[in-house]
Amino acid sequence: MGHRHKRSKATKANNTNGPHFAHPSEAEFARILDFYRVKWQYEPRTFPLQWDKDGHVTEAFTPDFYLPDVDLYVELTTLNQRLVTKKNRKLRHLRELYPDVNIKLFYGKDFQSLMIKYELNEPASPNDHVTNATQRPGNGDTLTPPDDAAESR
């Protein structure tokens, strides 16, 4: 599956298996996208939101995923209400500055619905979406990208 990783402060160094995600929920979301052969990029672009008087960026937003086939950025959020409020504020500002950018905030409850739908393990705590999750879509198979998708990475 064609994905691209851009290192950011929120991510760790690359290894040969792809990006290291900032949160386990991001890794699970990527696995679901891979399973369904949805092309994605991890943190491919940062959008400046505020600048100081000298023109230096003082606030920016880097969405977690970009789905190029549908021209959609996706930001995952935890159940921590303080973080949800902060992300909602940033997204409103991003939409004002970049009205042609399509972005969706994927709330913790949305992620939990996916976990239930695809019979993934329940989160260990409200702020930790995924622990040792495996995918069992209907037929009991674990969630892994189809062989041909894994080879195209």
C-alpha positions as CSV (number, residue, x, y, z in Angstrom):
1,M,0.0,0.0,0.0
2,G,1.5,3.3,-0.9
3,H,2.0,5.4,2.2
4,R,4.5,8.1,2.9
5,H,5.8,9.1,6.3
6,K,7.0,12.5,7.2
7,R,8.9,12.7,10.5
8,S,7.5,15.2,13.0
9,K,8.1,16.0,16.6
10,A,5.2,13.7,17.4
11,T,6.7,10.6,15.7
12,K,9.7,8.5,16.4
13,A,12.3,7.6,13.8
14,N,11.4,5.3,10.9
15,N,12.2,1.7,10.7
16,T,11.9,-0.7,7.8
17,N,8.3,-1.5,8.7
18,G,7.0,2.0,8.1
19,P,6.2,4.9,10.4
20,H,6.1,4.9,14.2
21,F,2.9,6.5,15.2
22,A,2.4,9.0,18.0
23,H,-0.5,7.0,19.4
24,P,-1.6,3.3,19.1
25,S,-4.9,4.4,17.6
26,E,-3.1,5.8,14.6
27,A,-1.4,2.4,14.0
28,E,-4.7,0.6,14.2
29,F,-6.3,3.1,11.9
30,A,-3.5,2.6,9.4
31,R,-4.0,-1.2,9.6
32,I,-7.7,-0.8,8.9
33,L,-6.9,1.4,5.9
34,D,-4.3,-1.1,4.7
35,F,-6.7,-4.0,5.1
36,Y,-9.2,-2.2,2.8
37,R,-6.5,-1.1,0.4
38,V,-7.1,2.6,1.0
39,K,-4.0,4.6,0.1
40,W,-2.8,6.8,2.9
41,Q,0.0,9.1,3.9
42,Y,1.0,9.7,7.5
43,E,1.5,13.4,8.5
44,P,2.4,14.5,5.0
45,R,1.6,18.2,5.5
46,T,1.7,20.9,8.1
47,F,-0.7,23.8,7.9
48,P,0.6,27.1,9.5
49,L,-2.2,28.7,11.5
50,Q,-0.6,31.7,13.2
51,W,2.5,33.8,12.6
52,D,4.4,36.3,14.7
53,K,5.0,39.9,13.5
54,D,8.2,38.7,11.7
55,G,6.3,36.1,9.7
56,H,7.5,33.1,11.6
57,V,5.0,30.3,12.2
58,T,3.9,30.2,15.8
59,E,1.1,27.7,15.6
60,A,0.5,24.9,13.1
61,F,-1.6,21.8,12.6
62,T,-0.4,18.5,11.1
63,P,-3.3,16.1,10.4
64,D,-2.6,12.5,11.2
65,F,-3.5,11.0,7.8
66,Y,-4.1,12.0,4.2
67,L,-6.2,9.8,1.9
68,P,-5.2,11.0,-1.6
69,D,-7.8,9.0,-3.5
70,V,-10.6,11.0,-1.8
71,D,-8.5,14.1,-1.1
72,L,-9.3,14.0,2.6
73,Y,-7.2,14.7,5.7
74,V,-8.1,12.7,8.8
75,E,-7.2,13.7,12.4
76,L,-7.8,11.2,15.1
77,T,-8.5,12.4,18.6
78,T,-8.5,10.8,22.1
79,L,-11.4,10.9,24.5
80,N,-9.6,13.6,26.6
81,Q,-12.0,16.5,26.3
82,R,-9.3,19.1,26.7
83,L,-7.5,17.8,23.6
84,V,-10.8,17.5,21.7
85,T,-11.6,21.1,22.4
86,K,-8.1,22.3,21.4
87,K,-8.2,20.3,18.1
88,N,-11.7,21.6,17.3
89,R,-10.4,25.1,17.7
90,K,-7.4,24.4,15.5
91,L,-9.7,22.8,12.9
92,R,-12.0,25.8,12.8
93,H,-9.0,28.0,12.2
94,L,-7.6,25.7,9.6
95,R,-11.0,25.7,7.7
96,E,-11.0,29.5,7.8
97,L,-7.5,29.8,6.4
98,Y,-7.7,26.9,4.0
99,P,-11.3,26.5,2.9
100,D,-10.5,24.1,0.1
101,V,-8.8,21.6,2.4
102,N,-11.1,18.7,3.2
103,I,-10.5,17.5,6.8
104,K,-12.4,15.2,9.2
105,L,-11.9,15.0,12.9
106,F,-12.4,11.3,13.9
107,Y,-13.5,11.3,17.5
108,G,-12.7,8.7,20.1
109,K,-16.3,7.4,19.9
110,D,-16.0,7.0,16.1
111,F,-12.8,5.0,16.6
112,Q,-14.4,2.9,19.3
113,S,-17.3,2.1,16.9
114,L,-14.7,0.9,14.4
115,M,-13.1,-1.2,17.0
116,I,-16.4,-2.8,17.9
117,K,-17.5,-3.2,14.3
118,Y,-14.3,-5.0,13.4
119,E,-14.2,-6.9,16.7
120,L,-10.9,-5.3,17.8
121,N,-9.9,-5.5,21.4
122,E,-11.5,-2.9,23.7
123,P,-9.4,0.1,24.8
124,A,-7.6,-0.4,28.1
125,S,-8.6,3.0,29.4
126,P,-10.6,6.0,28.0
127,N,-7.4,7.7,26.9
128,D,-5.8,4.7,25.3
129,H,-7.7,3.5,22.3
130,V,-5.8,0.3,21.4
131,T,-3.9,-2.4,23.1
132,N,-2.8,-5.5,21.4
133,A,-5.6,-5.3,19.0
134,T,-6.2,-7.8,16.2
135,Q,-8.7,-7.6,13.4
136,R,-11.3,-10.3,12.8
137,P,-13.5,-9.2,9.9
138,G,-16.3,-11.7,9.8
139,N,-14.2,-14.8,8.9
140,G,-11.8,-14.7,11.8
141,D,-8.8,-13.5,9.9
142,T,-6.4,-11.2,11.6
143,L,-6.0,-7.7,10.2
144,T,-3.1,-7.7,7.9
145,P,-2.8,-6.0,4.5
146,P,-3.5,-8.3,1.6
147,D,-0.2,-9.9,0.3
148,D,-0.1,-7.8,-2.9
149,A,-0.7,-4.6,-0.9
150,A,2.2,-5.4,1.5
151,E,4.5,-5.9,-1.5
152,S,3.7,-2.6,-3.0
153,R,4.8,-0.6,0.1
